[in-house]
Amino acid sequence: MGKRRARRQFNDDFKRRVVAETYAAGTSVSVVARRHDINADLLFRWRDDPRYAFQEQSFLPVELSTVDEACT
């Protein structure tokens, strides 16, 4: 019998960073997976997981209003 590899654990920051790499223009998921020595199927699972989803930074409109002293 062959030796089994120890199961590797990846932290959430690493997963988010690798998933973000897959969304770069002209980048292949399998190339990114090979670069980080992980299985492409695992990387596709991370892409589907909302915890590691790639989100571009966006800003939401905010309206500020003064507080009326009569309300407090």
C-alpha positions in Angstrom: 0.0 0.0 0.0 1.2 3.5 -0.8 1.5 6.3 1.7 -1.4 8.6 1.9 -0.8 12.4 1.8 -1.8 14.3 4.8 -4.9 16.3 4.2 -3.9 20.0 3.7 -5.9 22.8 5.3 -6.1 26.2 3.7 -7.1 29.4 5.6 -9.9 31.6 4.3 -7.6 34.4 3.2 -5.7 32.0 1.0 -8.9 30.7 -0.6 -10.3 34.2 -1.3 -7.0 35.2 -2.8 -6.8 32.2 -5.1 -10.5 32.5 -6.1 -9.9 36.2 -7.0 -7.0 35.1 -9.2 -9.4 32.9 -11.3 -11.5 36.0 -12.2 -8.6 37.9 -13.9 -9.1 38.3 -17.6 -7.7 35.5 -19.7 -6.9 33.3 -16.7 -7.7 29.6 -16.6 -8.9 28.0 -13.4 -6.8 24.9 -14.0 -3.7 27.1 -14.5 -4.3 28.9 -11.2 -4.9 25.5 -9.5 -1.6 24.1 -10.8 0.2 27.2 -9.8 -0.9 26.7 -6.2 -0.7 22.9 -6.3 -4.4 22.3 -5.7 -7.0 20.3 -7.6 -9.0 22.3 -10.1 -12.3 20.7 -8.8 -11.5 22.0 -5.3 -10.9 25.5 -6.7 -14.3 25.3 -8.6 -15.9 24.4 -5.3 -14.4 27.4 -3.6 -15.6 29.6 -6.4 -19.2 28.4 -5.8 -18.9 28.9 -2.0 -20.3 32.3 -1.0 -17.7 32.6 1.8 -14.9 32.8 -0.7 -16.8 34.5 -3.5 -14.9 37.2 -5.4 -16.4 40.6 -4.8 -15.2 43.7 -6.4 -15.2 46.6 -3.9 -18.2 48.8 -4.5 -19.7 51.7 -2.6 -23.3 52.2 -1.7 -24.9 55.6 -1.6 -25.4 57.0 1.8 -27.6 59.8 2.8 -26.8 61.8 5.9 -29.4 63.9 7.7 -29.2 66.1 10.7 -30.8 64.9 13.9 -33.6 67.1 15.1 -33.1 67.9 18.8 -36.9 67.6 19.3 -36.7 63.9 18.4 -34.1 63.1 21.1 
